[in-house]
Amino acid sequence: MAYFEILLPLAMILVVAKYLSLLAKKLRLPQVVGMLVAGILLGLIKLIPNQPIFTDVSLEGLSFLAKIGVILIMFSAGIETDFKQLKSSGLPSLLITTMGVVFPLGFGFIVAALFNGGFSHMSSQAVITNLFYGTVLAATSVSVTVATLKELGKLNTKVGTSIISAAILDDIIGVVLLSLLISLKSGNGAASVGVTIGKMIGFFAAAGGCGVLIHFVLQYIEHHHPHTRRLPILGFAICFFFAYAAEEWFNVADITGAYVAGLILSTVKEHEYVDRKIEVSNYMIFAPVFFANIGITADFSSINLTAIGFGAAFIAAGLLGKFLGCTTGSLLCRYSLKDSMRVGVGMMARAEVVLVCTQRGIDSGIISASIMPFVLLLILISTLITPLFLKLLYKNDNAPSLMDATYERAQAKR
């Protein structure tokens, strides 16, 4: 392998992705969008006959770096999990999350089934494929929502806290579902389901036991050597070990192992310092390559009228599923109609996690690569409409509601 063939496309990706991500930031879009657009633009080079840039060798190398990027993205997502936030929000966030997963999962399954041979005589593999499309829609990302709520001065209200806490639980449930479906794909029958679930339980049990030990070791290190690089370096090592162990020993997706490793790191005092170092390292090389590689390898050739119909229904299922599910969950928690709608709108946004889930499904052969352009469109649409609708729902609402005032008094007593 001529390793140097990866260097030129890597240089191009880093430069173009960086400047387009900065442009996206100025347009108040997630920087991820800029990196994806960079990949799509650079992917046009492949249309040039005999071009020496995106060769089979360089694409293979970029794919390898992208996989490292996926693992580190999920590791960082785990570190950013705030268990105190989950504890303070309690039952409402759990109910909102549950409904916010069930609705898009169900809508996605129905849409996929309708375009994948219907419901009659559906094979077990078809069920897994259709469920995976729903699982992709179950993912969420509230970075845009958080920024909008900050701008409106509504982040530390009942609605803001519910959205953030529900998003945390949403990621945990989504990662578990993804790992379960990937594991089931290679099995057959009810026995396979039992084995798969048993392995998952074994993994989480082993991870929990190791996590307790790792927690105390890291506490000792941060007490005697605070704010030193050895903590992030150990973090990298723990992430890669858990990702390897999950995939190799328990047949659980490597990104699940990375996410669990992040959850363990989130319990130590200096987790923010570790996360910052991890993100700097990841977003210097690996993450831009991951997002750009999605654009470079995106398959637009198979898009036809049927694919467009499926894509449009898929996007609608994703947006409506989150909105209706989270709004319903909020109403069941006795939130006002307007607050319930605010939670529903705030949970519609998608970004990194939906891309990770989709790419993992494509790599595992569960879903078609032709869905990726529509996932990119879902990210773009949800990113644009979420802040717009939130601002409309908060229009002429300068004073907090009675429930918000009660919530804020309770928070102040903590």
N, C-alpha and C positions, 0 to 999 in steps of 0.2 A: 504494500500500500504506500503510495506516494503521499505521505502525511501533509506535505506543504501545500497540497491542492486545496486544503480547507482554509488556509490563511487568508487568501484574497476575498472569498465570499464572507468570511468572518469579519474582516475589516469593514467591508461594505455594510453588513448588517448592523454592526455597532454604531457606525456613523449615521446611517439613514434612520435607523430605529430611534436613536437618541433625539435627533432634531425633529422628527415627526411626532415623537412623544411629547416634546416641549410644545410643539404647535397644538397638539390635542389638549394639553393642559391649559393653554391660553384660551382655547375654545370651550373650556370647562367640561371637557370630556375626560374619561379615564385615560391615563397615559398608555394603557394596554391597547387602546384603539389605534394610537399612532404607530405602535410596534407592529400591529397586525397589518395596517395599511402599508407599512414599510416592506413587510414580507410579500404582500400581493404585488407591489410595484417591482420589487426585485425579482419576483417570480416570472415577470414578463420576459426576463433575459433568457429563460429556458426556450422561448419561442424562436430564438435566433439559431439557425442551423450551425452545427459544429462549434457552438460557443464553448470556451474553455473554463467557464466559471463554475456553473452548477453541474458538475459531472457526477457520475454515480458514486465516485469516491468521496467527493466533497459533501454530497447530500447525505451519505452514510455517516460521515463525521459530524455533520450538523445535527443529525437525528440523535446521535449519542449524547452530544452536549445538551440538546433539548430535553432528553430524558432526565438528566441531572437537574436541569432547571425545574422540571415538574416536581421532583422530589423535594427540592429546596423551597418551592412555593408552598407546598402543602405543609412542610415543616414550619415555615414562618406563620402560616395560618393557625397551626396548633399553638405556637408560642403566644399568639395574640389573643387566645381564648381567655376570657376573664371569668373565672369560676365565682368570684364574689358578685359579679354582675348577675350571673345566673341565679345565685342564691337569693339575691335581693328581689328579683322579679318573680320568682316562684311559679305557681300554677298558670298564671296568664300566659307567660312566654311559652310554656310547654304546650298549652292548648293551641295557641296561635301557630307554633311551629308544626304541630301535628296536622292541623288542618291545612297549613301552608305547604306541607309535603304531600298529603293525600290527594288534594285537588289537582295540582299539576301532574302528579304521578298518574292519576286516573285519566285525566284529559289526554296526556301524552300517550298513554297506553291505547286509548280508544282511537286516537288519530292514527297512530302507527298501525294498529290492527286493521283499520278501514282501508289503508293504502298498502297493506301487506297480506292480501288474500282473504280478509274478512275474519269473522269469529268462528265460522264453522270449520271443524277438522283442524284446529290450530295445534301444531306440534309443540312439544315442550321447548324446543329451541326457538320457535317463533314467539312463544310466550316470553322467554328471556329477552329476546331482541326488542319486543314491543315494550316490555317493562323498563328496559334500559333507556329507551327514548324518553319515557316518563321520568326516570331517575335523573337524566340530564336536565330536565325542566325543573326538578325539585331544588336544584342548586340556586343560591342567591348570593348577592354581593351588595353591601349597603354603604360602600365608601361614598358614592354619589349622594345617597340619602343623608348620611351623616354630615357631609359638607353643606347640604341644603338646610338641614335642621339647625346647624351651627349659625348659618347666615341669618336664619329667621329667629334665632334665640330660643329655639324649642328643643334643643338636644336633651337637656336635663329635665324633661317632663315625662309624664307617664307614657306618652306615645313614643318618645325618643328612646327611653330605656327599654320599652317592650320590643321595639324594632331591633335594637342592638342585641338584646338577649336572645330573641327568636332566631336571629341570623346565626348566632353562635351554635345554638342547638341544631339549626338547619344543616350547617356544615357537618356536624358530627353524624347526624342521621344519614345525610347524603353519602358521606364517605363509606359508612357501613353498608348501605344498600349497594353502592357501586362494587365494593369488594365482594359482597355476597353473590351478585349476579355474574361477575367475572369468574368466580370460583365455580358456580353452577354450570357455566357454559361447557366446561370440559367433562362434566359428569353425565350420568344417565340414571333416570328413575328416582324413586323416593329414597333409596339407600344413599344415593349421591347427595341428596339434600341433607340427610342426617349427618353424613360425614363432613360436608362443607360447614354446616352450622357448628358441629363439634370442633372442627379445626379453628373456626373463628372464636368460639368460646375459649378454647385452649390458648389461642394467641393473646386475647385480651387478659386472661388470667395470668399468663406468663409475663406479659408486658406490665401488668399492675404490680406483680411481685418485684420485677426488676426496677420498675419505676420508683417504688418506695426506697430501695437501696440507693439508686442513682440520686434521688432527691437529697438524701442525707449526705452523700459524698459531695455533691455540688454545694450544699450548704456549708460544709466544712471548708471547701476550697474558697468559696466567696467570702467566708469569714476571715480566713488567714491571708488570702491573696485577692482582695476585692478589686474589681474593675481592671482585671488583667486579661490578656488575650487568651490565656489558657482556657477560660470559660467558653468563649465561642468556638475554640478549636475542639474542645471536648463535645460541644454541642453538635458540630459537624460529624464527629465520630459516632455519637449516639444516634443521630439521624440516619446515617448510612448503615449502621449496624441493624437498627430496627427495620429499615426498609428491606435489607437483605434477608433478615430472619423471617419477616412476614411473608415474603414471596417464596423463599426457598424451603423453609421448614413447615410453614402452615398453609401454603397455597392461598394466602391473603395478599391482595394487591400491595405492591411496594409503597404506593403513596399513602395507604392506610397506616403502614408502619411508620412512615415519616411523620404523618399527622399525629399519631399517638406519641412519638418521641417529642414533638412540639408541645403536646399537652403536659408531658412530664416536665419539660423545661419551663413551662408557664408558671409552675408552682414555686420557683426559686425567686429570691428577692431581686436579683439583677437580671430578670428575664428581658426587660426592655433593652438593656445594654447588649445582651446576647442577640436579640432580634435585630437590633440596628446593625450589628456587625455582619450577621447572616445576610440581611437584605442588601447591604453594600456589596458584599462579595457576589451575591446572586445576580443583582441587577447591573453589575459591571459586565458580565459575560453571559451567564447561563439563561437567565430569564428573557433577555432580548432575543437570544437565539431561539428559545422555545416559541415565543409569540410570533417572531418573524418566520420561523420554519413552518408554522401553521399556514401563514399566507403563501409562502413559497410552494408548499405541497398541496394547497387547496385545489380540489378537482372541480372545475367548472364545466368540463366537457360533457358530463352526463346530465346536465340540467336540461330538462324538457318540460312540456306542459304538465305532465304528471308530477314531476319533481317540484315544479313551482307551486302546484296545488298543495302538495304535501308540505312544502316549506311554509307556505302561507298559513295553513291550518296548524302546523307545529308552532309557529311564532304566536299565533292567536291563543293556542292552548297554554303556552308558557306565560303570557301576560295575564290572561283571564284566570288561569288556574291559581297563580299567586295572589292576585287581587281578591278573587272570590273566597279562596281558602282562608287567607289571613283576616279578611274582613269578617267572615263568618266566625272564626275563632275569637276575634275581639268582641263581637256581639254576644257570643256565649259567655264571655267574661264580664258582661254588663258594661262595656264601654259604650259611649254615645255613638250614634250612627256616624257623625262626622269624624270622631276619633278613630272609629273602626275603619273607615275609608282611608284615613291618613296612614294607618298601619298597613292596610292592603296595598296602597300605592307605594309606600316606602319599601316594601318587600319585593317589588317587581324587578328591581334593577339586577342585572347580571354582569359578571366580569370574569375574573381569573378562574374561579372554581368550575364554572360551566364549561370553560375551555378545557380544563384539565380532565373533567369527566368525559367530555366528548372525545378528546384525543385518546384517552385510555380505552374507550369503547372501540374506537377505530383500530387502534393497535392490536386489540384483542380479537378483532374480527367479528365483533358482535353487531355493530352497526355500520352502515355504509359511509364512506368518506364524503359522499355527495351531500351529506347533511351539514357539513362544516360551514359552507357559505351562509346558510340560513341561521346557524348559531351566531355567526358574526353579525348578521343583520339583527338578530334578537338583542344582542348586546348593544348595538348602536341605537336601536329604537327605544329600548328600555332606559338607556342612559339619557336620552333626550327628553322623554316624556315624564320620567319620574320627578325631576325637579320642577318641571312646568306644572304638573298636576298638584304637587305638594304646595306650591306657592298659591295656587288657586284655592286649595282647601283651607289655607291659613289666611286668605285675604280677609281684611276687616276683623281679624281676630288677634288684637293686640294684648288682651288680658288673658291670663290663664284661666281655664275652667275650674269649677269647684273641685272636681276630682283631681286635677293637676295640682291645685293648691294644697290639697290634703296629702297628695303624694310627696310634694316637695317638703312639707313639714315633717313627714315621716323620715325622709332621707336626711334632713338636717339633724334629726335626733340620733342618727347612727354614729 
